[in-house]
Amino acid sequence: MTGILPGYSRNSESVCFIHVALPKEELNDLVKTWWKTESFGCKYDSDERRSKEDELTLESLERTTCKVDGRYQVGLIWRDSTSDLPDNRAVAEKRLHLLEKRLESDPELNAKYRQSIDDDLQKGYIKKLSERESSEPTTCA
């Protein structure tokens, strides 16, 4: 969408850019040029150096990003990192307890939640853990 922003009053003269197209220019190219931000002076041009962490992240993204079956797959940018994430099991258990209390008090929400879980199980997005699997400590490997 183009035009004047709501509530914006212009106190200066209008500026108009005119482009005369050669007969061999394609309309598609002209439309692309019209919507490129660089064509109206908003090109990002920075000489600032990236941090070491940013450089490593970009390298990881370039190395791991690929297209598979028409969809992009991107590696986890923190997987190779040496930073340790905090253990959030206690927070997760507290949230689960609060959710269970809420589901007990709202039968309609409980039914929708159970249906959503059943759908995710059927689609293979999640799986029910065995007793052995649920008692093992989790690791991020």
C-alpha positions in Angstrom: 0.0 0.0 0.0 1.3 3.5 -0.7 0.1 6.9 0.1 0.0 9.4 3.0 0.1 8.1 6.5 -3.0 8.8 8.6 -2.6 11.9 10.7 0.4 13.0 8.7 0.4 16.5 7.3 2.9 17.5 4.7 4.1 21.1 4.7 6.5 20.8 1.8 6.2 20.5 -1.9 5.7 17.0 -3.4 8.5 15.2 -5.1 7.8 13.0 -8.0 10.1 10.5 -9.7 9.4 9.8 -13.3 10.8 6.8 -15.1 10.5 6.5 -18.9 10.6 2.9 -19.8 12.2 1.6 -23.0 9.9 -0.5 -25.1 11.9 -3.6 -24.4 11.7 -3.3 -20.6 9.4 -5.8 -19.0 6.5 -4.6 -16.8 7.6 -7.2 -14.2 11.0 -5.6 -13.9 9.5 -2.2 -13.4 7.1 -3.4 -10.7 10.1 -5.1 -8.9 12.0 -1.9 -9.0 9.1 0.1 -7.7 8.8 -2.1 -4.6 12.6 -2.4 -3.8 13.4 -0.3 -0.8 16.8 0.5 -2.3 15.0 2.3 -5.2 13.8 5.0 -2.9 16.8 5.5 -0.7 16.4 3.0 2.2 19.3 0.8 1.4 21.0 -0.7 4.4 24.6 0.4 4.3 26.6 -0.1 7.4 30.4 -0.3 7.9 30.0 -1.7 11.5 31.7 -5.0 12.1 29.6 -7.8 13.4 30.4 -9.4 16.8 32.2 -12.8 16.8 28.9 -14.4 18.0 27.0 -12.9 15.1 29.7 -14.1 12.6 29.5 -17.6 14.0 25.7 -17.5 13.9 25.7 -16.4 10.2 28.3 -19.1 9.4 26.1 -21.7 11.0 23.0 -20.5 9.2 24.8 -20.5 5.8 26.2 -24.0 6.5 23.0 -25.6 7.7 20.2 -24.0 5.7 18.9 -26.1 2.8 15.7 -26.7 0.9 14.2 -30.2 1.3 10.9 -31.1 -0.5 10.1 -27.5 -1.1 10.6 -26.4 2.5 13.6 -24.8 4.2 15.4 -26.6 7.0 17.7 -24.5 9.3 20.1 -25.9 11.9 19.7 -24.9 15.5 22.0 -21.9 15.8 22.9 -22.6 19.4 23.6 -26.4 19.0 27.3 -26.0 18.5 27.5 -23.3 21.2 29.3 -23.7 24.4 26.7 -21.7 26.4 24.7 -23.7 28.9 20.9 -23.1 29.0 19.4 -23.1 32.5 17.4 -26.1 33.7 13.7 -25.0 33.5 12.1 -28.3 34.7 10.7 -26.7 37.8 9.1 -23.8 35.8 7.7 -26.3 33.3 6.2 -28.5 36.0 4.6 -25.4 37.7 3.0 -24.3 34.4 1.7 -27.9 33.8 0.2 -27.9 37.3 -1.6 -24.6 36.6 -2.8 -25.8 33.2 -4.2 -29.0 34.8 -6.1 -26.9 37.4 -7.5 -24.7 34.6 -8.6 -27.7 32.6 -10.3 -29.2 35.6 -12.3 -26.1 36.1 -13.3 -25.6 32.4 -14.8 -28.8 30.8 -15.2 -27.1 27.4 -11.5 -26.0 27.3 -10.5 -29.5 28.6 -12.3 -31.2 25.7 -10.7 -28.9 23.1 -7.3 -29.4 24.7 -7.7 -33.2 24.6 -8.8 -33.1 21.0 -5.8 -31.0 20.1 -3.5 -33.5 21.8 -5.2 -36.5 20.0 -4.8 -34.7 16.7 -1.1 -34.1 17.3 -0.6 -37.7 18.3 -2.4 -38.9 15.2 -0.4 -36.7 12.9 2.9 -37.9 14.5 3.9 -34.5 15.8 4.1 -35.9 19.3 4.3 -39.4 20.9 3.3 -40.9 24.2 6.4 -41.9 26.2 6.8 -45.3 27.8 7.3 -45.6 31.5 11.1 -46.0 31.0 11.3 -43.0 28.6 9.4 -40.7 31.0 11.6 -41.6 34.0 14.9 -40.9 32.1 16.5 -37.5 32.5 16.3 -35.3 29.4 19.4 -34.1 27.6 19.9 -31.6 24.8 22.1 -33.6 22.4 
